Amino acid sequence: MAVERTAVNPVSWSVAWGFNQGEVVSGHTRTLYCSGQTAMDAEGKPQHEGDMAAQLALSLDNLEAVLGEAGMSLANLVRLNVYTTDVDRLFPHYGVLAARLGAAGVAPATTMLGVARLAVPGQLVELEGTAVA
């Protein structure tokens, strides 16, 4: 059975920002819950201190790596939580994330949260996702 995704948007403003208010998913057989991904290299060392754009891009690369290891891609993402230590600083770079999601043809239900800090000092953004196949 193929996965069927139906956008739920009682209002339409969120679509311009690259996310749906909700998604009904049916027909899936596998669900992947991804831990938060940050700008860490393969050895677990933080990268790009102070560079929000670079950290966002690497965090997304790391999320894609987890998805890929499970035989999935960004196209399978149905939920995305974005945690940042500076919402105002993240917004100018949010297009990087939105463009990659758009290229994958998805607009997952998304929440962005400003937090006091992340687990690893110096990290500015963390991406946590749920994917279905």
C-alpha positions in Angstrom: 0.0 0.0 0.0 1.3 3.5 -0.9 1.7 6.2 1.7 -1.0 8.8 1.3 -0.4 12.3 2.7 -3.2 14.8 3.0 -2.4 18.4 4.0 -4.7 19.9 6.7 -4.6 23.7 6.5 -7.7 25.5 8.0 -5.7 28.6 7.2 -3.3 29.0 4.3 -0.5 31.3 5.5 1.7 28.5 6.7 2.1 27.1 3.2 4.0 30.2 2.1 6.4 29.4 5.0 6.9 25.9 3.8 4.8 23.9 6.2 1.4 22.5 6.7 -0.7 23.0 9.8 -1.1 19.2 9.9 -0.8 16.1 7.8 -3.0 13.0 7.8 -0.8 10.0 6.9 -2.3 6.6 5.9 -1.0 3.5 4.3 2.4 3.7 6.0 4.2 0.6 7.3 7.3 2.2 8.9 7.7 5.2 11.1 11.1 6.7 12.0 11.5 9.0 15.0 14.8 10.9 14.6 16.7 12.3 17.5 17.6 16.0 17.3 20.4 16.6 14.8 22.9 19.4 15.2 26.0 20.6 13.5 28.3 17.8 14.6 30.9 16.0 12.5 31.1 12.2 12.2 33.3 12.1 15.4 30.8 14.1 17.4 32.7 17.3 17.3 30.7 20.6 17.1 31.2 22.5 13.8 30.7 26.1 12.6 30.7 27.8 16.0 28.7 31.1 15.8 27.6 30.5 12.1 23.8 29.9 12.1 23.6 29.3 8.3 26.3 26.7 8.3 25.0 25.0 11.4 21.5 24.8 9.9 22.8 23.3 6.7 24.9 20.7 8.5 22.1 19.8 10.9 19.9 19.2 7.9 22.6 17.1 6.3 22.8 15.0 9.5 19.0 14.6 9.5 19.1 13.4 5.9 21.9 10.9 6.9 19.7 9.4 9.5 16.8 9.2 7.1 19.0 7.7 4.4 20.3 5.0 6.8 16.7 4.0 7.3 16.0 3.9 3.5 14.1 7.2 3.6 14.7 10.8 2.5 13.4 14.3 3.3 10.4 13.3 1.1 9.3 11.0 4.0 9.4 13.7 6.6 5.9 14.4 8.1 7.0 16.3 11.3 9.8 18.6 12.0 10.7 20.4 15.2 13.2 23.2 15.0 14.9 24.2 18.2 17.1 27.3 18.2 18.9 29.5 20.8 18.0 32.6 18.7 14.8 32.6 16.7 15.5 36.1 15.2 19.0 35.0 14.1 17.6 31.8 12.5 14.8 33.5 10.4 17.2 35.0 7.8 18.6 31.6 7.1 15.3 29.6 7.2 15.1 29.7 3.4 17.9 27.1 3.3 15.7 24.7 5.2 12.5 25.6 3.3 14.2 25.3 -0.1 15.5 21.8 0.7 12.1 20.7 2.0 10.5 22.2 -1.1 12.9 20.4 -3.4 11.9 17.1 -1.7 8.2 18.0 -2.3 7.2 18.1 1.3 5.9 20.7 3.8 5.9 18.8 7.1 4.0 19.9 10.1 6.6 22.1 11.8 7.2 23.8 15.2 10.0 26.3 15.9 11.0 26.8 19.5 13.4 29.3 21.0 15.4 27.6 23.8 17.9 28.9 26.4 20.5 26.5 25.1 21.0 23.1 23.4 22.8 20.1 25.0 26.1 20.8 23.3 27.6 24.3 24.0 27.9 26.5 21.0 25.2 24.8 19.0 22.6 27.2 17.7 20.0 25.0 16.0 18.7 21.4 16.3 16.3 19.5 14.0 14.1 16.7 15.2 11.9 14.8 12.7 9.4 12.0 12.2 9.3 10.2 8.9 7.0 7.6 7.4 7.3 5.1 4.6 
